[in-house]
Amino acid sequence: MKTLSKKTLIVGMGNLLSGDDRFGPQVLELLRQNGTDTLPGISFADAHTDLLNYLESFAEYDYVVLVDAILDPENKLGQPGRIVVLNEEAFKSWPETSQGVHQISPLLAVKLFRRIYPAALTQITLVGLCVDQITQAPRYATDERIQEGFAAVRAAVANL
């Protein structure tokens, strides 16, 4: 991974105790365990289910990478269990009405951020695990998928 001259924030979202929703925090922990958090210009935030609390800080960064499970029962973004990397324009196809366990979905959070900070040049990417339902036990957030999410975040950051 190259050294970044621009500031990057990686935000893990989810609940470790809620099935596939553990994807974001688990990927974030794996990034930390592998020393990614020591790279210049990279900061981490474990938003749990409170992404709204972090919106204001997005404007301080050149890049924001959101990591979350994506509830997509109609498979618009990908088959359940698939890891997707979507730029801001691409993840607008995620249904706004998608239910979830978060206070606010990444899609609505980014729309709100753009409305509050229209001049912000922050580029936002979503690394997501597609799921077709909310479960109590991990169905798709397996160790293998978490490793794939880790690799996808590292690749996304390397390409910024």
C-alpha positions in Angstrom: 0.0 0.0 0.0 1.4 3.4 -0.9 1.9 6.2 1.6 -0.9 8.7 1.4 -0.4 12.4 1.3 -4.1 13.0 1.7 -6.2 12.4 4.8 -8.3 9.2 4.8 -11.0 8.1 7.3 -12.1 4.5 7.5 -15.4 4.1 9.3 -16.6 0.7 10.4 -20.3 0.4 11.1 -22.3 -2.3 12.7 -22.9 -4.3 15.9 -20.6 -7.1 16.9 -23.5 -8.9 18.6 -25.9 -8.8 15.6 -25.2 -11.5 13.0 -24.0 -10.1 9.7 -23.9 -6.6 11.0 -20.6 -7.5 12.6 -18.9 -7.1 9.2 -17.9 -3.4 9.6 -16.4 -3.6 13.1 -14.6 -7.0 12.3 -13.0 -5.6 9.1 -11.9 -2.5 11.1 -10.4 -4.7 13.8 -8.5 -6.7 11.2 -7.1 -3.5 9.7 -5.9 -2.4 13.1 -4.4 -5.8 13.9 -2.4 -5.6 10.6 -0.9 -2.2 11.3 -2.9 -0.3 8.7 -3.8 2.3 11.3 -0.2 3.3 11.6 0.0 4.5 8.0 0.4 8.3 7.6 -2.9 10.1 6.8 -5.2 7.2 7.8 -7.6 7.5 10.7 -10.2 5.0 12.0 -13.6 5.4 13.5 -15.8 2.6 14.9 -19.2 4.2 14.4 -21.1 1.1 15.7 -24.7 2.0 14.7 -24.3 5.8 15.1 -22.9 7.1 11.8 -24.8 10.3 12.2 -22.4 11.3 15.0 -19.4 11.1 12.6 -20.9 13.1 9.6 -19.4 16.4 10.7 -15.9 14.9 10.6 -16.1 13.8 7.0 -15.4 17.3 5.8 -12.0 17.1 7.5 -10.9 14.3 5.2 -10.1 14.0 1.5 -11.4 10.4 1.5 -13.9 8.5 3.6 -14.3 4.7 3.3 -17.4 3.3 4.9 -17.5 -0.4 5.8 -20.8 -2.0 6.5 -23.2 -4.8 5.8 -25.7 -3.8 3.1 -29.3 -5.0 3.5 -30.3 -5.6 -0.1 -33.2 -8.1 -0.3 -33.7 -7.5 -4.0 -30.1 -8.1 -4.9 -29.7 -4.8 -6.7 -26.1 -4.4 -5.6 -25.0 -8.1 -5.6 -25.8 -11.6 -4.5 -25.9 -12.1 -0.7 -22.4 -12.8 0.6 -20.7 -10.7 -2.1 -18.3 -7.9 -1.2 -18.9 -4.8 -3.2 -16.8 -1.6 -3.5 -19.0 1.3 -4.6 -18.2 4.9 -5.2 -20.7 7.4 -4.0 -22.5 7.6 -7.3 -22.8 3.8 -7.6 -24.2 3.1 -4.1 -27.1 5.5 -4.8 -28.8 2.5 -6.2 -29.1 1.1 -2.7 -32.8 1.5 -1.8 -33.4 4.4 0.6 -36.1 2.4 2.2 -33.8 -0.5 3.1 -34.4 -1.3 6.7 -31.5 -1.9 9.0 -30.3 -1.7 12.5 -28.5 1.6 12.2 -29.7 5.0 13.3 -29.1 6.2 9.7 -28.0 4.2 6.6 -24.7 5.2 4.8 -26.8 6.3 1.8 -28.9 8.7 3.8 -25.8 9.8 5.8 -23.9 10.8 2.7 -27.0 12.6 1.3 -27.2 14.6 4.5 -23.5 15.3 4.5 -23.7 16.6 1.0 -26.6 18.9 1.9 -24.9 20.2 5.1 -21.4 20.5 3.4 -22.0 21.2 -0.3 -18.5 22.6 -0.8 -16.8 19.6 0.7 -14.5 17.8 -1.8 -14.5 14.6 0.3 -14.7 11.4 -1.8 -16.7 8.7 -0.3 -16.5 4.9 -1.0 -18.6 2.1 0.5 -17.1 -1.4 1.0 -20.1 -3.5 1.8 -21.2 -7.1 2.4 -24.4 -7.8 0.6 -27.0 -9.5 2.8 -30.6 -10.4 2.1 -31.9 -10.3 5.6 -31.0 -9.2 9.1 -30.0 -12.2 11.2 -29.0 -12.8 14.8 -26.2 -15.2 13.9 -23.7 -14.5 11.1 -24.9 -16.0 7.9 -22.6 -14.2 5.4 -20.1 -12.3 7.7 -17.9 -15.4 7.9 -14.1 -15.1 8.6 -13.5 -15.6 4.9 -15.8 -12.7 4.0 -14.2 -10.5 6.6 -10.8 -11.3 5.1 -12.2 -10.3 1.7 -13.6 -7.1 3.2 -10.2 -6.3 4.7 -8.5 -6.9 1.3 -11.2 -4.7 -0.4 -10.6 -1.8 2.0 -6.8 -2.0 1.6 -7.2 -2.0 -2.2 -9.7 0.9 -2.1 -7.3 2.9 0.0 -4.3 2.0 -2.2 -6.3 3.3 -5.3 -7.2 6.7 -3.7 
